[in-house]
Amino acid sequence: MSLGDNEHDHAKRLRERTSNSRSFHERASSVTPLGVESNVRSFDPYPFYVEETDGSYVTDMDGNEYLDFLLALGPIILGHGHPEVREAVKRQVDASDLTATPQPVAIEFMEKVTEMTPSIERVRMANSGTEATMHAMRVARSYTGKEKVAKPEGGYAGAHDYALQSVYASEEALGPAEEPNTVPYGTGIPDAVSEMMVAIPFNDKEATERILRKHADDMAAVIIEPVMFSCGCLKPRDGYHEFLRDLTEELGIVLIWDEVMTGFRLGPGSAQGRFGITPDMTTFAKAAGGGYQVAGFGGRADIMEEIIPPRKEEASKWNSSAFHGGTYNGHPVAAAAGLKTLEILDGRDVYEHIDRLGDRLFTGLQEVADDVGLPVNVQHIGSMGQVYMTDHEIASYRDTWHANEDRFADWWLEAAADGVLFGNPMQGERFFTTYSHTDEQIDDALEVAEDAFRAVDHEY
């Protein structure tokens, strides 16, 4: 049933404000599936199309301005169009475009990454989180000589076949919580790929240990988000990461922290600096580029040396290294944006500011929901979090199934109609604060949120 068919049409006011987007959506749908560039950007009744951004706001093609907490799903950590990042980009555009030869600005960016990230001794660049996790998993397989990789059910680690496993499925398909089945997310993924992936239950130490020991002889790596923002905001509990670090070391399994979402977002040392855990490898993207296409992976020097091809005199060993390449890796414009972003993150009060406003926003959302009387569980850490439409405890991926997805989407639509974007209308996503946000903007957002909570009260 579409939202427009609901007797409580929470999309009505947004439709009334976005007639140009509605028309443009018809045009866009004639050239690209769903009328969008990525499936995540599609929602009922239709997406609105943004033409301008500035600081804390985005403006659609109907001239509607929205206070933005979606923030491009995480990359916008300094606010849209930060002047110093913009100037760095302009200087690089004037100096050089892509050459497919090494450029100093990319090396300087990677030097900054290694300086800031505890686990990274050597690093390579990529263009997206998907590429970063794909390459990291390949290098881990090469290093260990093993083929299987474990990841938590409910965890998203990119859009390649190996990562699109046990991201989302029915309870029947996923099977028992203590030993989940590996289930491909979407069609077109070979069964042979799924057989190389092993699902583990996040925050369940006993079950995780049993599964990893069972597959230890074939297990190359565990890839895991330090906070599972791929299903809202699922935080580690009861020393889970300390346990997993010790267990993977014992079993000779490469521990990959997927910090695509948390990297340079939860502090200058990313989540690993915040939690005091040093994985073997790390992937990053999003915030590292400040809004530009920056991603990468790195780790211990001995692991990253798997990328180095054999010398000419060792030509017989042609199949003894893990390939990493990409024409756009280290694009000078993106690298310039990333370098300036990291310099600002490492030298200013950014984290103090965004974490303080994050605490105000997410704590305030819980308070106003409680005042309205809605069953809501708000989870957050620092500047990142999510509103679950349930009062159920959220400790595991399967706990998130108690959240009411329809109510969340309707709440989001009501808030968007009043000019605030609390992420996107998908319950399994998350939203953020950024450096350009102000206390006054948080106050305004909480007023809009409360009105939206009241609009969806007493339904479902």
Buried (B, 14 or more C-beta within 10 A) or exposed (E): EEBEEBEEBBBBBBBEBBEBBBEBBEEBBEEEEBBBEEEEEBBBBBBBBBEEBEBBBBBBBBEBEBBBBBBBBBBBBBBBBBEEBBEBBEEBEEEEEEEEEEBEBBBBBBEBBBEBBBBBBBBBBBBBBBBBBBBBBBBBBBBBEBEBBBBBBBBBBBBBBBBBBBBBBEEEEBBEBEBBBBBBBEEEBEEEBBEBBBBBBBBBBEBBBEBBEEBBEEBBBBBBBBBBBBBBBBBBEEEBBBBBBEBBEEBEBBBBBBBBBBBBBBBBBBBBBBBEBBBBBBBBBBBBBBBBBBBBBBBBEEBBBBBEEEEEEEEEEEEEBBEBEEEBBBBBBBBBBBBBBBBBBBEEEBBEBBBBBBBBBBEBBBEBBBEBEBBBBBBBBBBBBBBBBBBBEBBBBBBBBBBBBBBBBBBBBBBBBBBBBBBBBBBBBBBBBBBBBEEEBBEBBBBBBBBBBBBBBEBE
